[in-house]
Amino acid sequence: MARLKKALWMWCEFSSIDTEYLIEIQNKVQSKLRGPEFKIHLTLAGPFDQIDQSSIDGIRIYCSQNSPIELKLFKYDYQEKFFQSFFVAVSQSQEFNDLRNAMFKINHQEPTQQFLPHISLAYGDYEKTVKENLITSLPCLKNSLTIDKVSIVEIDEKITLWKTL
């Protein structure tokens, strides 16, 4: 696993009902894969070396003036990457892309070109066959979830040192 430097990220978080739903699935995944624990989220933007107070205020204003976003779920999926090991793939709607672009603009940065929106269920290095078998044992996904919060998270080299600001 490549080391992370200390950085700030913007996360989408979900309605309380949808968070409970995702945690239930994450717990089933973790009971099989036993990876590091982390808060359920969708990474929206980052990494940023810093986010100044005027940007934080801009994010608060933007979020207060916009409604929650419905996010379409696509499927369970996986990659051979530690932080994209096992996840729920989501569809990129115009509304979701507008939110992402606004977060970069508020922080005076250009959006990164490569972006795979997903909700991680497990981090780690696992065999492909283990992940494929796990998919067949999980419940069918809901059609959509509601994003109702944007958080700024400080991430250090160790997953256990993540802190929501």
C-alpha positions in Angstrom: 0.0 0.0 0.0 1.3 3.4 -0.9 1.7 5.8 2.0 -0.7 8.8 2.2 0.6 12.2 3.1 -1.5 14.3 5.4 -4.2 15.8 3.4 -7.8 17.1 3.4 -10.6 15.4 1.5 -14.3 16.2 1.0 -16.7 13.4 1.7 -20.4 13.0 1.0 -22.3 11.5 3.8 -25.8 10.0 3.7 -29.2 10.4 5.4 -29.4 8.5 8.7 -31.6 5.8 7.2 -29.3 5.3 4.3 -26.2 5.3 6.6 -27.8 2.5 8.6 -28.5 0.6 5.5 -24.9 0.9 4.3 -23.4 0.1 7.7 -25.4 -3.1 7.7 -23.9 -4.1 4.3 -20.5 -2.9 5.4 -20.7 -5.1 8.5 -21.5 -8.2 6.4 -18.6 -7.4 4.1 -16.2 -6.8 7.0 -17.3 -10.1 8.7 -15.8 -11.9 5.6 -12.9 -9.6 4.7 -11.9 -8.3 8.1 -10.3 -5.1 6.8 -9.6 -1.8 8.7 -12.6 0.0 10.2 -13.7 3.3 8.7 -16.7 5.6 8.5 -19.0 4.9 5.5 -18.7 7.7 3.0 -18.3 8.7 -0.7 -15.1 10.6 -1.4 -16.2 13.7 -3.4 -13.0 15.7 -3.8 -9.3 15.9 -2.8 -6.7 15.7 -1.8 -6.2 19.3 -0.7 -3.1 20.5 1.2 -5.3 23.0 2.9 -8.9 24.4 2.9 -9.0 28.0 4.1 -11.8 29.4 6.3 -13.4 31.3 3.4 -13.7 28.0 1.5 -15.2 26.3 4.5 -17.7 29.1 4.8 -18.4 28.8 1.1 -19.1 25.1 1.4 -21.5 25.7 4.3 -23.4 28.4 2.3 -23.5 26.2 -0.8 -24.8 23.2 1.2 -27.4 25.3 3.0 -28.7 26.7 -0.3 -29.0 23.3 -2.1 -31.2 20.3 -1.5 -30.0 16.8 -0.7 -29.0 14.8 -3.8 -30.3 11.4 -4.8 -27.5 9.1 -5.8 -28.2 6.1 -8.0 -26.5 2.9 -7.0 -25.0 0.8 -9.8 -23.5 -2.4 -8.4 -21.1 -4.1 -6.0 -17.6 -3.9 -7.5 -14.0 -4.2 -6.7 -10.5 -3.4 -7.9 -7.0 -4.5 -7.1 -6.3 -1.3 -5.1 -6.2 -1.1 -1.3 -8.6 1.9 -1.1 -10.9 0.6 -3.8 -10.8 -3.0 -2.8 -14.6 -3.6 -2.4 -17.3 -1.0 -2.9 -20.7 0.1 -4.2 -20.3 1.7 -7.6 -22.6 4.7 -8.1 -23.8 6.6 -11.2 -22.6 10.2 -11.8 -25.6 12.4 -12.3 -25.4 16.0 -13.5 -26.5 17.1 -10.0 -23.7 15.0 -8.4 -21.1 16.3 -10.9 -22.3 19.9 -10.2 -21.8 19.4 -6.5 -18.3 18.0 -7.0 -17.3 20.8 -9.4 -18.7 23.4 -6.9 -16.5 22.0 -4.1 -13.4 22.4 -6.2 -14.4 25.8 -7.4 -15.1 27.0 -3.8 -11.6 25.8 -2.8 -10.1 27.6 -5.9 -8.9 24.4 -7.5 -9.5 22.5 -10.8 -11.3 19.2 -10.6 -9.2 16.1 -11.0 -9.9 14.4 -14.3 -10.0 10.8 -13.1 -12.9 10.1 -10.7 -14.5 6.8 -9.8 -17.4 7.6 -7.5 -18.0 4.8 -5.1 -18.9 3.9 -1.5 -16.1 1.8 0.0 -17.2 -1.2 2.0 -13.7 -2.6 2.7 -10.1 -1.6 2.3 -7.4 -4.1 1.9 -5.7 -6.7 -0.4 -8.0 -9.7 -1.0 -8.1 -12.4 -3.6 -10.3 -11.8 -6.6 -12.3 -15.0 -6.0 -13.0 -14.0 -2.4 -14.5 -10.7 -3.6 -16.5 -12.4 -6.4 -18.0 -14.9 -3.9 -18.8 -12.2 -1.5 -20.8 -10.3 -4.1 -23.1 -13.3 -4.5 -23.8 -13.4 -0.8 -24.8 -9.8 -0.4 -28.4 -8.4 -0.6 -29.6 -6.6 -3.7 -28.8 -2.9 -3.6 -31.5 -0.3 -3.3 -32.0 1.9 -6.3 -30.7 5.1 -4.7 -29.4 6.8 -1.5 -29.6 10.4 -0.3 -26.5 12.5 0.1 -27.4 15.1 2.8 -24.0 16.3 4.1 -20.6 17.3 2.9 -17.7 16.8 5.4 -14.1 17.9 5.4 -11.9 15.1 6.6 -8.2 15.2 7.6 -6.4 12.0 6.6 -3.0 11.0 7.9 -0.8 8.1 6.9 -2.8 5.7 9.0 -6.5 5.1 8.5 -7.0 5.2 12.3 -5.9 8.9 12.3 -8.8 10.2 10.1 -10.5 13.2 11.7 -13.7 14.9 10.5 -13.3 18.7 10.8 
